[in-house]
Amino acid sequence: MLGNAVVTKNTREVAATLLKLAKTSSDPAVAVGFIERAADLKERIDDEGLPKADGGPPPNIIQRQ
């Protein structure tokens, strides 16, 4: 599960970068491509049931005190 959390974080970072690129693009077709790809990544995260990036540990990690 820890691997999934890393994948989720990286995927979210890539999606955020794509959205930033879309904002800076002067070509509307290119901007749409970036936005569509970011939406595809978000959908993949949602469909695969990967953990939400809330900063907490993955659910299967036992915290030692």
PAVO-106871 format. One line per 5 residues: number of its first residue (from 1); for each residue x, y, z of C-alpha. Coordinates in pm, 1 decimal. Example, Ala and Ser with C-alpha at 12.3 -4.5 7.8 and 13.67 -1.06 7.14 Angstrom:
! PAVO-106871
1> 1230.0/-450.0/780.0; 1367.0/-106.0/714.0
! end
This chain:
! PAVO-106871
1> 0.0/0.0/0.0; 290.8/236.5/65.1; 381.9/208.7/-302.0; 31.2/320.4/-394.1; 64.9/627.0/-172.5
6> 385.1/722.5/-353.8; 218.8/666.1/-690.7; -75.7/879.9/-580.9; 149.6/1165.0/-467.7; 353.8/1156.7/-787.0
11> 43.7/1132.7/-1004.1; -111.8/1431.7/-828.4; 209.3/1630.1/-877.1; 212.7/1545.2/-1247.9; -152.7/1647.9/-1280.7
16> -80.2/1978.3/-1104.7; 213.8/2041.3/-1336.4; -3.4/1971.1/-1640.3; -259.3/2224.3/-1517.3; 15.4/2484.4/-1467.0
21> 138.3/2420.3/-1819.6; -216.0/2460.4/-1950.3; -238.0/2801.9/-1782.7; 84.4/2921.0/-1944.2; 15.1/2786.5/-2292.7
26> -82.7/3038.9/-2556.9; -220.6/2764.1/-2782.4; -574.6/2665.4/-2677.5; -542.2/2319.4/-2834.3; -228.3/2248.0/-2632.6
31> -393.0/2378.2/-2314.7; -691.9/2148.9/-2371.8; -454.5/1854.7/-2415.1; -284.8/1929.3/-2083.7; -619.2/1965.3/-1905.2
36> -755.7/1642.1/-2052.7; -444.4/1450.8/-1948.1; -465.2/1591.9/-1594.1; -831.0/1486.0/-1577.5; -736.6/1136.7/-1697.8
41> -478.0/1107.6/-1420.8; -727.6/1218.3/-1156.0; -983.9/970.0/-1286.4; -723.3/693.4/-1271.3; -651.9/772.5/-906.2
46> -1024.6/775.1/-824.7; -1098.3/454.6/-1019.7; -813.4/255.4/-868.7; -917.3/347.4/-516.5; -574.6/475.5/-427.9
51> -547.8/650.6/-92.1; -611.7/1023.3/-76.9; -305.6/1241.2/-29.2; -392.5/1383.5/312.0; -42.7/1370.2/454.3
56> -124.6/1081.6/687.8; 27.8/736.4/674.6; -127.1/472.7/450.7; -397.9/272.8/629.6; -195.7/-50.1/651.9
61> 97.6/108.7/837.1; 95.9/45.5/1211.9; 219.3/341.7/1411.5; 457.8/260.9/1697.6; 436.4/474.2/2006.5
! end
